[in-house]
Structure formats: C-alpha cells, structure tokens
Amino acid sequence: MNEYRGLADIISTVEFNHTGELLATGDKGGRVVIFQREQESKNQVHRRGEYNVYSTFQSHEPEFDYLKSLEIEEKINKIRWLPQQNAAYFLLSTNDKTVKLWKVSERDKRPEGYNLKDEEGRLRDPATITTLRVPVLRPMDLMVEATPRRVFANAHTYHINSISVNSDYETYMSADDLRINLWNFEITNQSFNIVDIKPANMEELTEVITAAEFHPHHCNTFVYSSSKGTIRLCDMRASALCDRHTKFFEEPEDPSNRSFFSEIISSISDVKFSHSGRYIMTRDYLTVKVWDLNMENRPIETYQVHDYLRSKLCSLYENDCIFDKFECVWNGSDSVIMTGSYNNFFRMFDRNTKRDVTLEASRENSKPRAILKPRKVCVGGKRRKDEISVDSLDFSKKILHTAWHPSENIIAVAATNNLYIFQDKVN
C-alpha cells in the first residue's frame, strides 16, 4: 500500500479510469491530481501497483454569482473518466455549477529547425532567410499537459451532485437537487432537461435528488435517488421528460424503528449500478442496500455499516455528522462492496460468503506492505484489548470517498486530506 498526503486540501472525490492504470482525485481547492501506476520492471517485480503523481492541474477556480450574491466554491464534487479512444485521456470534472471536459496528453518530442523563427522563438526577418530546412522532432523530457476542451456552464440553478457518462459515450448527464440535464459532449451551449421535480410552489418541496447514474450497458436507462430514501429508474425512450419513472424502488419503513431521525437517515447519499447492470446499490446513513432491478418492493440485501451509531444519533445531529454523504463502490466482479465510516474506518461486505470486515486507514498502518488488521467496535460492557469503544470514535475522521480498481483488488480510500491505496497481498 502507499499513502499520499499533503494534497493541500480535503479530497472530495476519487475515481479510477477504465483500465485502472490512472487514479484521479479532486479536492476542495479545485485541483485535480492524477496518479499513474508504475509499470513492472524485471528487477523490481514487487513495485508493480505503486501509484505516483502523473499530472496536477487547477480544474476550477472560485467564482461569484453576482445575481444571487453567492460565492461558488471551486471544490470538485465529482470526476468521471471517459473510455480511452487514443493516446490522450479525457475526464469530466464538476464543481457546484460548471462541468469541464479535460484532455490529458503526453509530449516527449519537440520540433526544432524552424524557417521563420530563430531558436528562441523570435520571428526572423524574411529578407535574411536564404535557405529552407526541414524541421525535425527531437526527444525531450516527458511533459504531461492538461487542457480544458469543453466547458458546460449555466445550466444548473442548484448544486450539481452527480455526473455520469452514458454508455453511448456521446452524452452524459449532470444532476442537481431538483433537475437532471442531458448533454452532448460536442455541444456546450445547450442541454436537455430530462428530470424536473421542482414544485410550482417551493414551499411544497418534500424531496431532493441526491445522486444519479446511467445504466452501464443500456444508454436509455438511468436511476436517481432521493432524500426520501427512494430510487427511480427512468427510460428516456418513454418520453422526453422522464418525470414519470418506469420503476420505483422503496422499502416500507419498520414502524418500530420510527424516530425523529428516521427521515434524515433514510436519505440516500449514493447510488451505483453493478458492472453487470443487474443490481443497484444504495447507501444511506446507516446501511448499504442491494436492489435487484426486477424487484421494487424491497432490497435483496441489506448491510449494517455502523449500527452501533443508532444510540448516538442525537449527538450526530447536533454536530451535523448525520448529514454526511458516504459513497459506496462495487469491486470488479460485483461480489464485494465497500463503503466508509467514521474514525477512518471503511467497511467491506462479501456478498457470497456474507462475511464483512472493518479496516482502518491511518498513518500507523500506512507503512509499505503493512497488513491491515480488522477493527472491532464495542458498544457496551467489557472492552476487549483489540476493540475500540463506540464512545472514543473520532467523528472528524471520516471516509466519504472510496474507489475500487476495475479488475484487480486495489482500492483507493480518501481520509480527509490523505489518499491511501491498498492492494491484496502479492505472494
């Protein structure tokens, strides 16, 4: 495992590209840092898997909305990679209002021997040019350049919480609290509004959109989740405005669990299609649920992330932690799911064996090739030597953002301003 720290600010999103060779993070300062995986060499076999900084660039700057007298943060809310079509890489990054398409490319040659310029790049007097020469490409130190190719702005009144690239690779969507827009990558000055849940009278507002994602294989299908704990599956073939969902996933509430906090903790903070496209995973405050697309009335699996916090909801409400938005990810084969918790803990659930484990991302166990020890939280009574009491958990240390390599057991975990990369033991 390796650890990267001092990314100047709090990491706000983590995303592997489609091959897993690159890993991008976005932070609160509007920067994108891309890590590249080291290639294996004959004399350093074990080095394979280390990720080193490949490119860093400022994606978004702070702005000011003069009409509303509001500052627009530069913080990167989401990054999504496009599948690689040529030597360059493309990724989308978004803050609260503006989505940008970035091209990241390498240069390791430079042209020399211009006719109209001297070696310093100044234009020569045409009268002094008596011979023509053919410019040649000379090798130079590798440079990685990030250039903004498109800027998709002015389409969202509210904060963008999700972007998702469609499987046709021609379109993508961006979702805010009340609307979802569909964009063509080539067209920046217009988007199509495909979901609008804004009521005529804002006083009647009862729910907001919290996350949205396209189906991995069917370009007409997408899901979005709400603050009421519901998921809607929409089909763009049915109508241009997908306000009427095709499927509606909701679990009836257990009346015995009803409390003042029920509505807040049932809000879904993340929704993800499985790679197969058969399942949807959702994360709310206390649980991760797996839904079968063919069964709307209840999830087929429910995993308790940190059930020991049920007794602490009052203090979590007072310190605003109850509004934290945890993400969840699938492994490459959809057999294991991962999500974050407090105290820099993150949880993994094996869907086949039903085993689960709590691991910790911390400086202490961040030595290269250190083996992570499972952690246990005890609620009351006697505490064993290797357990941690629920009362001594640090709620300022939280893992909201994680990513899983598309084909290997390599995970990236963002703990505030540290990025940890863990991988399976290599024999």
C-alpha positions in Angstrom: 0.0 0.0 0.0 1.1 3.6 -0.4 0.0 6.8 1.1 -0.1 10.3 -0.5 -0.5 13.2 1.8 -0.3 16.9 1.7 -2.6 17.3 -1.2 -3.0 20.8 0.3 -6.7 20.2 1.0 -9.5 17.8 1.7 -10.1 15.2 -1.0 -13.7 15.4 -2.3 -13.7 12.7 -5.0 -11.7 9.6 -6.1 -12.0 7.8 -9.4 -10.1 5.1 -11.3 -10.1 5.2 -15.0 -11.5 2.3 -17.1 -8.2 0.3 -17.1 -7.2 1.2 -13.5 -3.8 2.5 -14.7 -4.8 6.0 -13.6 -6.4 7.3 -10.5 -7.8 10.8 -10.2 -8.6 12.8 -7.1 -10.3 16.1 -6.8 -10.1 18.4 -3.8 -11.7 21.3 -2.1 -9.2 23.7 -3.6 -10.5 22.9 -7.2 -7.4 20.8 -8.1 -7.3 17.5 -9.9 -4.4 15.2 -9.1 -3.8 12.2 -11.4 -1.7 9.2 -10.2 -0.3 6.7 -12.7 0.5 3.1 -11.8 4.2 2.1 -12.1 5.0 -0.4 -14.8 6.6 -3.6 -13.6 10.3 -3.9 -14.3 12.3 -7.1 -14.3 14.5 -6.1 -11.4 11.6 -4.6 -9.3 8.8 -7.0 -9.6 7.2 -6.0 -6.4 7.0 -2.3 -7.4 4.0 -3.0 -9.7 1.0 -1.3 -8.3 2.6 1.7 -6.8 0.8 4.9 -8.0 2.9 8.0 -8.5 1.8 11.6 -9.3 1.3 11.9 -13.1 -0.3 15.3 -13.5 -1.7 18.0 -11.3 -3.8 20.9 -12.6 -6.3 23.5 -11.4 -9.7 22.5 -12.7 -12.0 25.1 -11.1 -11.5 28.5 -9.6 -13.7 30.2 -7.0 -16.4 32.3 -8.7 -19.1 34.8 -7.6 -22.7 34.8 -8.7 -23.5 38.5 -8.8 -27.2 38.0 -9.3 -27.6 35.9 -6.2 -24.7 37.4 -4.3 -23.4 33.9 -3.7 -19.9 32.5 -3.8 -19.4 29.4 -5.9 -16.9 27.1 -4.4 -14.1 25.7 -6.5 -14.4 22.3 -4.8 -14.5 19.3 -7.2 -17.7 17.4 -6.5 -17.2 14.5 -9.0 -14.8 13.2 -11.6 -15.7 10.8 -14.3 -13.3 9.3 -16.9 -14.2 8.7 -20.5 -13.0 5.4 -22.0 -9.7 5.9 -23.7 -10.0 6.2 -27.5 -6.5 7.3 -28.4 -3.2 8.2 -26.7 -4.8 11.0 -24.7 -7.1 10.7 -21.7 -10.3 12.6 -21.2 -12.1 13.2 -17.9 -15.1 15.3 -16.7 -14.9 17.3 -13.5 -17.5 19.4 -11.9 -18.0 21.8 -9.1 -21.4 23.1 -7.9 -22.2 24.8 -11.2 -19.9 24.0 -14.1 -18.8 20.8 -15.7 -15.5 20.8 -17.6 -14.1 18.2 -20.1 -10.3 17.9 -19.7 -7.8 16.3 -22.1 -4.6 14.9 -20.5 -1.9 14.2 -23.0 1.9 13.5 -23.1 4.6 15.3 -25.1 8.1 13.8 -25.3 9.2 15.4 -28.6 9.6 18.9 -29.8 10.1 20.4 -33.3 13.4 22.1 -34.0 14.7 24.0 -37.0 12.0 26.4 -37.9 12.5 28.5 -41.0 10.7 31.7 -39.9 11.7 31.7 -36.2 15.1 31.5 -34.5 15.9 29.1 -31.7 14.5 31.4 -29.1 11.2 31.5 -30.9 11.5 35.1 -32.2 10.3 35.8 -35.8 13.2 36.3 -38.2 13.3 39.0 -40.9 12.2 37.2 -44.1 14.9 39.1 -46.1 17.6 37.2 -44.1 16.2 33.7 -44.9 18.2 32.3 -47.8 17.7 28.6 -47.3 14.9 26.3 -46.4 15.3 23.5 -44.0 13.1 20.7 -42.8 12.2 20.9 -39.1 12.9 17.7 -37.1 11.4 16.3 -34.0 13.9 15.9 -31.2 13.2 14.0 -27.9 12.6 16.0 -24.8 11.7 15.3 -21.2 8.2 14.0 -20.8 5.6 16.6 -20.3 2.0 15.9 -19.3 -0.4 18.6 -20.3 -4.0 19.1 -19.1 -6.1 21.3 -21.4 -9.8 22.2 -21.0 -11.6 21.1 -24.2 -15.2 22.0 -23.2 -16.9 24.0 -20.5 -20.5 23.2 -19.8 -21.9 26.0 -17.8 -25.1 28.0 -16.9 -27.5 25.0 -16.8 -27.9 24.5 -13.1 -29.7 26.7 -10.6 -28.8 24.3 -7.7 -25.7 22.5 -6.7 -24.5 19.7 -9.0 -24.2 16.4 -7.0 -23.6 13.9 -9.8 -22.3 13.5 -13.3 -22.5 10.2 -15.3 -21.1 9.3 -18.7 -23.6 7.4 -20.9 -22.6 4.0 -22.4 -23.0 5.6 -25.9 -20.0 7.8 -25.0 -21.7 10.7 -26.8 -23.8 12.0 -23.9 -23.6 12.5 -20.2 -25.9 13.8 -17.5 -25.5 16.2 -14.7 -27.9 16.2 -11.7 -28.6 18.9 -9.1 -31.1 18.9 -6.2 -34.2 19.3 -8.4 -33.2 18.7 -12.1 -31.2 16.3 -14.3 -29.8 17.6 -17.6 -28.6 15.5 -20.5 -25.6 16.9 -22.5 -23.9 16.0 -25.8 -20.1 16.1 -25.5 -19.9 18.3 -28.6 -22.5 20.9 -27.6 -21.7 23.2 -24.6 -24.4 25.9 -25.0 -27.5 23.7 -24.6 -28.6 20.7 -22.6 -31.9 18.8 -22.4 -33.7 18.7 -19.1 -34.7 15.1 -18.6 -36.0 15.2 -14.9 -37.5 18.2 -13.2 -39.0 17.6 -9.7 -39.3 21.3 -8.8 -42.8 22.0 -7.4 -44.7 25.1 -8.7 -44.6 26.4 -5.1 -41.3 25.8 -3.4 -43.0 25.6 0.0 -44.4 22.3 -1.1 -40.9 20.9 -1.7 -40.7 17.5 0.1 -37.6 15.8 -1.5 -34.5 16.5 -3.5 -32.4 14.4 -5.9 -29.3 13.1 -4.2 -27.4 11.1 -6.8 -27.9 9.8 -10.4 -26.2 7.3 -12.7 -26.6 5.9 -16.2 -27.0 2.1 -16.7 -23.6 0.6 -17.7 -25.0 -1.0 -20.9 -28.4 0.5 -21.8 -28.0 4.1 -23.0 -31.7 4.9 -22.5 -31.8 3.9 -18.8 -30.7 5.8 -15.7 -31.5 5.9 -12.0 -31.7 8.7 -9.5 -32.1 8.6 -5.7 -33.8 11.0 -3.4 -33.6 12.4 0.1 -36.8 10.3 0.9 -34.9 7.0 0.5 -36.4 6.2 -2.8 -34.9 5.2 -6.2 -36.5 5.9 -9.5 -35.5 4.0 -12.7 -36.2 6.1 -15.8 -36.3 5.2 -19.5 -35.6 8.0 -22.0 -37.5 6.1 -24.7 -40.8 6.6 -22.9 -40.8 10.4 -23.1 -38.5 13.3 -23.4 -39.1 14.4 -19.8 -38.6 11.4 -17.5 -40.8 12.8 -14.7 -42.8 9.6 -14.7 -40.5 6.8 -13.7 -40.5 3.3 -15.1 -39.7 1.6 -11.8 -39.9 2.9 -8.2 -37.8 1.2 -5.5 -38.7 1.8 -1.9 -38.6 -0.3 1.3 -41.5 0.1 3.6 -40.4 1.5 6.9 -40.5 -0.6 10.0 -42.8 1.3 12.4 -40.9 0.0 15.5 -37.7 1.8 14.2 -39.5 5.1 13.7 -37.8 8.1 15.4 -37.2 11.8 14.9 -34.2 11.0 12.8 -35.9 8.4 10.5 -36.3 10.8 7.5 -32.7 12.2 7.8 -31.0 8.8 8.0 -33.1 7.2 5.2 -31.9 9.8 2.7 -29.8 8.1 0.0 -26.3 9.6 -0.4 -25.1 7.4 -3.3 -26.5 5.1 -5.9 -24.4 2.8 -8.1 -25.3 0.3 -10.8 -23.4 -3.0 -10.6 -21.0 -3.7 -13.5 -23.4 -6.3 -14.8 -26.2 -3.8 -14.8 -28.5 -6.2 -12.9 -28.3 -4.6 -9.5 -28.3 -1.2 -7.9 -26.5 -0.4 -4.7 -27.6 2.5 -2.4 -26.0 4.0 0.7 -28.0 5.7 3.4 -26.6 6.9 6.7 -26.5 3.5 8.5 -26.8 0.9 5.7 -25.9 -0.2 2.3 -28.6 -1.9 0.3 -28.5 -4.0 -2.9 -31.6 -3.9 -5.1 -32.5 -6.3 -8.0 -33.8 -4.3 -10.9 -36.6 -6.8 -11.2 -37.9 -6.3 -7.6 -39.1 -2.9 -6.5 -40.7 -3.5 -3.1 -37.6 -4.3 -1.0 -33.8 -4.7 -1.3 -32.4 -8.3 -1.7 -29.5 -7.5 0.6 -29.1 -5.0 3.5 -25.7 -4.5 5.2 -25.4 -2.6 8.5 -22.4 -0.2 8.2 -22.2 1.1 11.7 -25.4 0.0 13.6 -23.7 1.0 16.8 -24.3 4.6 16.0 -28.1 4.2 16.4 -27.8 5.3 20.0 -25.6 8.3 19.1 -28.0 9.9 16.5 -28.8 12.8 18.8 -25.2 13.9 19.2 -24.5 13.2 15.5 -27.4 15.5 14.7 -26.0 18.2 16.9 -22.6 18.1 15.3 -24.1 17.8 11.8 -22.4 14.5 11.1 -25.8 13.0 10.4 -25.8 14.9 7.1 -22.5 13.3 5.9 -22.8 11.8 2.4 -21.0 8.5 2.3 -20.3 6.9 -1.1 -20.3 3.1 -1.9 -18.4 1.1 -4.6 -18.5 -2.4 -6.1 -15.4 -4.5 -6.8 -14.8 -5.5 -10.4 -16.8 -8.7 -10.2 -19.7 -7.2 -8.2 -19.1 -9.7 -5.4 -17.8 -7.3 -2.7 -18.9 -3.9 -1.8 -17.1 -1.2 0.1 -18.2 2.0 1.9 -16.8 4.4 4.5 -17.5 5.1 8.1 -16.0 7.3 11.0 -12.7 7.0 12.8 -11.1 6.5 9.3 -12.8 3.1 9.2 -14.1 1.6 6.0 -16.2 -1.5 5.6 -16.2 -4.4 3.1 -19.1 -6.8 2.7 -18.6 -10.1 0.7 -22.0 -10.8 -0.9 -21.2 -14.5 -1.4 -19.8 -15.5 2.0 -21.8 -12.8 3.9 -18.6 -12.0 5.8 -17.7 -8.4 6.5 -14.7 -6.6 7.8 -13.8 -3.2 9.2 -10.5 -1.8 8.3 -8.7 1.4 9.2 -6.9 3.9 7.0 -4.3 5.6 9.3 -0.7 6.7 9.4 0.2 3.9 11.8 -0.6 1.2 9.4 0.5 3.0 6.2 3.9 1.5 6.0 4.5 -0.2 2.7 3.4 -3.8 2.7 1.9 -3.4 6.1 -1.0 -5.8 6.6 -4.3 -4.2 7.8 -5.8 -5.7 10.9 -9.6 -5.9 11.2 -11.0 -3.5 13.7 -14.0 -4.1 16.0 -16.2 -1.6 17.8 -17.8 -2.5 21.1 -21.0 -0.8 22.3 -21.1 -1.5 26.0 -19.9 -3.8 28.8 -16.3 -5.0 28.9 -14.0 -4.0 26.1 -11.5 -6.5 24.7 -7.9 -5.5 24.1 -8.2 -5.1 20.4 -11.6 -3.4 20.4 -12.4 0.3 20.3 -15.3 1.7 22.3 -18.1 3.5 20.4 -17.6 6.5 22.8 -14.0 7.0 21.7 -14.7 7.1 17.9 -13.4 10.3 16.2 -16.2 11.7 14.1 -14.0 14.3 12.5 -12.1 11.5 10.7 -14.4 10.1 8.1 -14.1 8.2 4.9 -16.7 9.5 2.5 -14.9 8.7 -0.8 -13.5 5.4 -2.0 -12.8 3.7 -5.3 -12.1 0.2 -6.5 -9.8 -0.8 -9.4 -12.0 -2.1 -12.2 -10.3 -5.6 -12.4 -7.9 -6.0 -9.5 -8.1 -5.9 -5.7 -6.7 -2.5 -5.4 -8.7 0.2 -3.5 -8.2 3.9 -3.0 -9.5 5.4 0.2 -9.7 9.2 0.9 -9.3 10.1 4.5 -9.7 13.9 4.8 -6.5 15.1 3.0 -4.8 11.8 2.8 -5.1 9.3 0.0 -4.4 5.6 0.9 -4.0 2.9 -1.7 -4.3 -0.7 -0.5 -3.8 -3.8 -2.5 -4.1 -7.5 -2.0 -1.1 -9.4 -0.7 1.1 -10.4 -3.6 3.0 -13.7 -2.9 
